[in-house]
Amino acid sequence: MNKPLRHVWLVIGVLFALLFTSTTYFQVIAQDRLNAHASNRRTIYNEYGRHRGPIVVDGTVIASSQQSGDTYGYLRTYDPGAMYAPITGHYSVIYGFTGIERSLNDTLSGEADALFYHRISDILSGRQGRGATVSLTIDPQAQQAAWNALQGKRGAVVALDPTDGAILALASAPSYDPNRLAAHDTAAVSQAWQELNEHPARPMTNRAIGGDLYPPGSVFKLITAAAALESGDYTAATEIPGPGTYTLPGSSSVMNNFAAGRQDPCGPDDRSSLADALRQSCNTSFAMLGVELGEEQLTKTAEEFGFGQSLTIPMGVTPSRIGEDLDDAQLATTAIGQFETRVTPLQMAMVAGAVANDGVVMQPQLVRSVRTADLSTVQELRAQELGQPLSAANASQMRQMMVSAVEDGTGGAAMIDGVEVGGKTGTAQWGEGRNPHSWFVGYGQVEGRRVAVAVLVEEGGYGSRTAAPIARDVMEAVIRG
């Protein structure tokens, strides 16, 4: 064979090798990822002809598939739509899927590996294949209370069971009607999509678990207090400084002790106990405490509460974070929930949950069970420990401090008759000339019933006035049933 011909065959061989490699990659290695991609229209078209499984809350179907009588076969419907949209997401022939619809698509469509034998059984018996039923952990009364309280506001509420991590409420406002995106009228769906994406309040953003992260403000003092207790150098009774003002280390910036420029000290001789500093929400006390503890201790405690972790519930959760390589001035403002500290409401509910659960953080979960059409159980909620940032003894001290902050401090609007309620308000600064975000993070417990909650209202002002009453309503819905 002459040299030019050998070159031709060499080029052909290389091309065949490349073709074989790319085909193998897309058909074998990347197949599952591409099939699961929200923008894969072919997958969605194929799935529309199947009876997709329902999504259920406490026995009530909130997402289901109805025969449509058109080329798609089935229409996905949501009722009530907007209240649960941050959880269910939408299932659209044009724009793919989000939320539970995306995270558990294989389960709902019947294609999950765990449903293999059920698919075979359907084929052999001649039955039409059906997806599995997904039952959520949501408490409908708590979800309704959260949804009602957020009307006319921008914000989020998360409530969970501290003992097993079951998410009892997950509300984000404003929301949207997923039925508009699930419709088969493509022109109407395109119009709805454009309107929702151009809306200045961003109704498709799930504020509870992702999208924007928020400065926590004074609710972060719970983590600073926990870090102090866990260091072994402090108890709730330890006296710490709390002057009316504090000049940040290495800086000319002056921190006032309270909001609105108030410069009252925390106690006689500019000192108070750690418990009283938390009750009063003294900025200078916790800023100085953060510097004394150091970045390593503060970061370690935050991470043990869940900061920096990529959680799935099964939707992905944006990790909460604090800054790195902080100087003392930055560390002081970090310790009071400012500077680069950013959190999700879910993360702060996990903090409250750990305090209520003897210091143990549980993996948050939205799925109670998965069952096939013949009611066979495929999956059930199993409690999983995520970490233990507090010893049981220190968690007990934290509960006492948080109860004091509600009964004798800024959290009074969260009180419920006959219920132990502990919590912390927050008023988080986030921009020059903007109203601060309103926060409440806490727990309620009585006769074996426990609930942890986090409430965030964008530009809601004082946490004591805006967020605390919402938390009370949600906790009461869980505890009173």
NUFIVEX-616471 format. One line per 8 residues: for each residue x, y, z of C-alpha. Coordinates in nm, 3 decimals. Layout:
REM NUFIVEX-616471
X:Y:Z; ...
This chain:
REM NUFIVEX-616471
0.000:0.000:0.000; 0.147:0.335:-0.101; 0.202:0.613:0.150; -0.087:0.847:0.045; -0.334:0.559:0.063; -0.209:0.467:0.409; -0.272:0.826:0.520; -0.629:0.808:0.387
-0.698:0.485:0.576; -0.539:0.631:0.888; -0.770:0.934:0.872; -1.071:0.709:0.814; -0.968:0.492:1.110; -0.934:0.796:1.336; -1.276:0.924:1.228; -1.437:0.587:1.299
-1.267:0.579:1.641; -1.399:0.926:1.721; -1.746:0.830:1.602; -1.742:0.513:1.811; -1.618:0.703:2.119; -1.878:0.980:2.090; -2.159:0.731:2.027; -2.054:0.524:2.327
-2.037:0.835:2.545; -2.382:0.967:2.454; -2.557:0.629:2.437; -2.404:0.473:2.749; -2.216:0.710:2.978; -2.425:1.027:2.941; -2.760:0.862:2.870; -2.910:0.893:3.218
-2.797:1.253:3.260; -2.931:1.360:2.920; -3.260:1.177:2.972; -3.306:1.350:3.307; -3.220:1.696:3.175; -3.511:1.937:3.218; -3.471:2.065:2.859; -3.483:1.722:2.692
-3.805:1.754:2.492; -3.798:1.397:2.356; -3.801:1.256:2.709; -4.097:1.475:2.797; -4.288:1.384:2.480; -4.234:1.014:2.551; -4.347:1.054:2.911; -4.662:1.249:2.831
-4.820:0.932:2.696; -4.787:0.762:3.035; -5.002:0.799:3.344; -4.770:1.000:3.566; -4.796:0.927:3.938; -4.963:1.176:4.173; -4.803:1.393:4.441; -4.993:1.370:4.769
-5.010:1.569:5.094; -5.178:1.398:5.391; -5.393:1.185:5.160; -5.494:1.473:4.932; -5.368:1.478:4.574; -5.202:1.811:4.488; -5.059:1.710:4.148; -5.213:1.456:3.911
-5.239:1.355:3.546; -5.574:1.366:3.367; -5.653:1.223:3.023; -5.639:1.514:2.782; -5.787:1.370:2.462; -5.510:1.527:2.253; -5.182:1.403:2.107; -5.011:1.423:2.445
-5.247:1.181:2.614; -5.232:1.332:2.964; -5.242:1.679:3.116; -5.064:1.753:3.444; -5.281:1.952:3.686; -5.211:2.115:4.024; -5.459:2.196:4.301; -5.398:2.416:4.488
-5.132:2.534:4.248; -4.952:2.839:4.381; -4.933:2.735:4.747; -4.743:2.417:4.661; -4.562:2.533:4.344; -4.227:2.589:4.522; -4.244:2.220:4.619; -4.410:2.046:4.324
-4.258:2.268:4.059; -4.415:2.237:3.713; -4.418:1.981:3.431; -4.422:2.161:3.098; -4.407:2.027:2.744; -4.210:2.338:2.643; -4.007:2.436:2.948; -3.935:2.103:3.112
-3.979:2.039:3.480; -3.876:2.177:3.819; -3.920:2.095:4.188; -4.035:1.746:4.288; -4.148:1.693:3.928; -3.784:1.710:3.825; -3.608:1.560:4.127; -3.834:1.252:4.130
-3.913:1.240:3.759; -3.806:0.876:3.720; -4.027:0.777:4.013; -4.332:0.973:3.898; -4.293:0.851:3.539; -4.244:0.489:3.647; -3.892:0.464:3.505; -3.698:0.441:3.832
-3.481:0.133:3.883; -3.680:0.051:4.198; -3.992:0.014:3.980; -3.837:-0.227:3.728; -4.032:-0.536:3.837; -4.355:-0.339:3.846; -4.294:-0.232:3.485; -4.238:-0.596:3.386
-4.557:-0.695:3.568; -4.754:-0.427:3.382; -4.617:-0.546:3.047; -4.696:-0.913:3.115; -5.047:-0.836:3.239; -5.125:-0.591:2.960; -5.191:-0.307:3.205; -5.101:0.048:3.113
-4.787:0.156:3.299; -4.834:0.404:3.582; -4.588:0.610:3.779; -4.551:0.579:4.154; -4.734:0.792:4.412; -4.511:1.035:4.602; -4.643:1.131:4.947; -4.487:1.439:5.105
-4.408:1.518:5.468; -4.598:1.848:5.452; -4.853:1.928:5.723; -5.139:2.090:5.525; -5.248:2.312:5.816; -4.895:2.443:5.866; -4.850:2.499:5.491; -5.179:2.688:5.474
-5.086:2.902:5.774; -4.750:2.988:5.618; -4.908:3.063:5.281; -5.177:3.284:5.431; -4.926:3.480:5.638; -4.703:3.550:5.337; -4.975:3.698:5.119; -4.872:4.041:4.995
-4.513:3.983:5.106; -4.189:3.856:4.958; -4.036:3.587:5.172; -4.033:3.227:5.286; -4.129:2.999:5.572; -3.982:2.660:5.658; -4.108:2.441:5.942; -3.970:2.098:6.022
-3.991:1.819:6.276; -3.665:1.839:6.473; -3.670:1.467:6.556; -3.665:1.324:6.203; -3.609:1.620:5.969; -3.953:1.593:5.807; -4.037:1.926:5.642; -4.382:2.029:5.762
-4.413:2.356:5.571; -4.215:2.506:5.286; -4.371:2.822:5.148; -4.226:3.090:4.922; -4.400:3.409:4.814; -4.490:3.538:4.573; -4.554:3.213:4.390; -4.712:3.115:4.057
-4.978:2.886:3.915; -4.798:2.583:3.763; -5.113:2.496:3.565; -5.029:2.786:3.332; -4.700:2.618:3.239; -4.842:2.264:3.226; -5.107:2.354:2.967; -5.087:2.210:2.614
-5.159:2.544:2.446; -4.799:2.630:2.360; -4.873:2.993:2.278; -5.042:3.048:2.614; -4.760:2.866:2.794; -4.498:3.081:2.621; -4.685:3.395:2.721; -4.711:3.278:3.083
-4.343:3.190:3.090; -4.245:3.534:2.965; -4.469:3.710:3.217; -4.334:3.506:3.507; -3.970:3.558:3.411; -4.017:3.932:3.364; -4.207:3.980:3.690; -3.992:4.198:3.922
-4.083:3.989:4.229; -3.950:3.669:4.065; -4.240:3.437:4.157; -4.064:3.124:4.028; -3.775:3.169:4.273; -3.788:2.927:4.565; -3.682:3.162:4.843; -3.692:2.884:5.104
-3.404:2.678:4.966; -3.228:2.867:4.688; -3.226:3.159:4.455; -3.102:3.450:4.661; -2.930:3.383:4.991; -3.004:3.625:5.272; -2.801:3.797:5.542; -2.934:3.645:5.865
-2.871:3.941:6.090; -2.922:3.874:6.458; -3.058:3.520:6.416; -2.696:3.422:6.344; -2.622:3.507:6.708; -2.767:3.164:6.784; -2.469:3.009:6.606; -2.223:3.244:6.777
-2.375:3.156:7.115; -2.356:2.784:7.031; -1.990:2.823:6.932; -1.920:2.991:7.266; -2.085:2.713:7.466; -1.909:2.441:7.266; -1.570:2.608:7.315; -1.591:2.508:7.681
-1.499:2.858:7.797; -1.853:2.991:7.835; -2.186:2.902:7.989; -2.516:3.086:7.968; -2.423:3.262:8.292; -2.076:3.377:8.182; -2.044:3.755:8.186; -1.929:3.913:7.862
-1.870:4.279:7.767; -2.148:4.470:7.596; -2.069:4.842:7.567; -2.298:5.087:7.393; -2.055:5.117:7.102; -1.767:4.912:6.968; -1.494:5.038:6.738; -1.419:4.752:6.501
-1.058:4.626:6.530; -0.816:4.790:6.289; -1.092:5.020:6.169; -1.252:5.356:6.239; -1.600:5.207:6.193; -1.817:5.212:6.504; -2.085:4.951:6.575; -2.388:5.058:6.778
-2.526:4.811:7.027; -2.882:4.815:6.894; -3.078:4.897:6.580; -3.175:5.252:6.492; -2.847:5.384:6.632; -2.922:5.306:6.997; -2.608:5.306:7.208; -2.733:5.165:7.538
-2.497:4.918:7.704; -2.611:4.562:7.772; -2.593:4.593:8.149; -2.430:4.757:8.448; -2.062:4.833:8.390; -2.115:4.749:8.021; -2.144:4.376:8.096; -2.412:4.107:8.096
-2.444:3.731:8.096; -2.433:3.548:7.763; -2.800:3.459:7.814; -2.899:3.821:7.875; -2.696:3.939:7.575; -2.894:3.699:7.356; -3.223:3.805:7.514; -3.149:4.171:7.443
-2.978:4.093:7.109; -2.672:4.301:7.195; -2.462:4.365:6.885; -2.142:4.466:7.061; -2.153:4.163:7.291; -2.168:3.915:7.005; -1.926:4.106:6.783; -1.664:4.102:7.058
-1.748:3.739:7.137; -1.694:3.642:6.774; -1.349:3.800:6.773; -1.263:3.624:7.099; -1.378:3.285:6.965; -1.194:3.325:6.637; -1.282:3.233:6.280; -1.196:2.864:6.316
-1.437:2.800:6.605; -1.718:3.003:6.449; -1.678:2.835:6.109; -1.657:2.487:6.264; -1.984:2.536:6.451; -2.161:2.681:6.146; -2.050:2.386:5.933; -2.173:2.139:6.194
-2.515:2.304:6.169; -2.506:2.244:5.791; -2.335:2.550:5.642; -2.142:2.474:5.325; -2.316:2.141:5.268; -2.489:2.056:4.940; -2.820:1.913:5.060; -3.098:1.750:4.859
-3.451:1.726:5.000; -3.477:1.585:4.716; -3.452:1.924:4.538; -3.108:2.076:4.559; -3.053:2.334:4.834; -2.813:2.625:4.788; -2.543:2.593:5.059; -2.539:2.865:5.324
-2.203:3.029:5.386; -1.993:3.260:5.597; -1.685:3.446:5.480; -1.330:3.312:5.474; -0.991:3.455:5.573; -1.160:3.720:5.785; -0.980:3.999:5.964; -1.107:4.087:6.311
-1.338:4.364:6.189; -1.497:4.128:5.937; -1.520:3.854:6.198; -1.699:4.090:6.436; -1.967:4.173:6.180; -1.989:3.807:6.072; -2.067:3.708:6.432; -2.382:3.922:6.423
-2.494:3.784:6.087; -2.367:4.054:5.855; -2.066:4.097:5.623; -2.059:3.796:5.385; -2.282:3.565:5.591; -2.564:3.435:5.370; -2.826:3.171:5.451; -3.142:3.000:5.333
-3.450:2.988:5.557; -3.417:2.607:5.551; -3.069:2.631:5.702; -3.191:2.851:5.986; -3.481:2.613:6.055; -3.216:2.340:6.084; -3.035:2.549:6.346; -3.353:2.578:6.554
-3.422:2.209:6.499; -3.082:2.110:6.637; -3.139:2.314:6.952; -3.479:2.148:7.002; -3.336:1.800:6.929; -3.067:1.793:7.200; -2.804:1.934:6.966; -2.849:1.692:6.674
-2.917:1.822:6.321; -3.134:1.592:6.113; -3.125:1.567:5.734; -3.429:1.764:5.611; -3.664:1.554:5.398; -3.975:1.624:5.192; -4.077:1.271:5.092; -4.277:1.063:5.339
-4.318:0.759:5.113; -4.322:0.628:4.757; -4.580:0.366:4.664; -4.670:0.190:4.341; -5.017:0.181:4.188; -5.085:-0.147:4.373; -4.981:0.024:4.703; -4.652:-0.163:4.737
-4.405:0.049:4.935; -4.090:0.144:4.745; -3.950:0.402:4.985; -4.028:0.541:5.330; -3.879:0.827:5.527; -3.582:0.723:5.736; -3.440:0.973:5.983; -3.074:1.054:5.917
-2.841:1.248:6.143; -2.648:1.522:5.965; -2.429:1.633:6.256; -2.418:1.735:6.621; -2.303:2.094:6.669; -2.416:2.100:7.035; -2.393:1.859:7.324; -2.727:1.776:7.486
-2.628:1.987:7.788; -2.539:2.289:7.577; -2.856:2.247:7.369; -3.050:2.265:7.696; -2.876:2.593:7.782; -2.956:2.727:7.434; -3.325:2.640:7.479; -3.336:2.826:7.809
-3.174:3.131:7.649; -3.413:3.122:7.352; -3.718:3.087:7.578; -3.600:3.396:7.765; -3.562:3.583:7.434; -3.929:3.510:7.359; -4.081:3.554:7.704; -3.874:3.855:7.814
-3.709:3.979:7.495; -3.783:4.076:7.137; -3.964:3.754:7.039; -4.280:3.805:7.243; -4.506:3.801:6.937; -4.419:3.432:6.886; -4.558:3.321:7.224; -4.829:3.051:7.232
-5.030:2.987:7.546; -4.934:2.660:7.713; -4.644:2.595:7.473; -4.270:2.626:7.533; -4.154:2.863:7.261; -3.792:2.963:7.219; -3.656:3.179:6.945; -3.456:3.471:6.816
-3.560:3.767:6.606; -3.342:3.926:6.341; -3.337:4.254:6.152; -3.083:4.206:5.875; -2.927:4.503:5.698; -2.864:4.434:5.331; -2.832:4.756:5.132; -2.796:5.129:5.168
-3.136:5.297:5.185; -3.326:4.965:5.189; -3.555:4.836:5.459; -3.396:4.547:5.650; -3.508:4.187:5.614; -3.724:4.051:5.895; -3.634:3.717:6.058; -3.758:3.483:6.327
-3.595:3.149:6.403; -3.721:2.926:6.680; -3.904:2.620:6.804; -4.218:2.521:6.991; -4.282:2.207:7.194; -4.553:2.064:7.417; -4.645:1.708:7.519; -4.411:1.540:7.275
-4.499:1.764:6.979; -4.207:1.967:6.846; -4.163:2.203:6.555; -3.873:2.419:6.441; -3.938:2.718:6.218; -3.763:2.991:6.024; -3.943:3.292:5.878; -3.789:3.544:5.638
-3.974:3.849:5.505; -3.781:4.058:5.255; -3.762:4.423:5.361; -4.005:4.339:5.641; -3.837:4.555:5.904; -3.813:4.441:6.264; -3.831:4.066:6.313; -4.030:4.118:6.631
-4.312:4.286:6.440; -4.325:4.100:6.109; -4.164:3.756:6.123; -4.241:3.650:6.481; -4.624:3.655:6.442; -4.593:3.442:6.127; -4.380:3.190:6.314; -4.639:3.176:6.590
-4.918:3.097:6.344; -4.720:2.819:6.176; -4.602:2.660:6.500; -4.952:2.671:6.642; -5.090:2.501:6.330; -4.847:2.213:6.383; -4.886:2.180:6.758; -5.262:2.231:6.780
-5.326:2.024:6.468
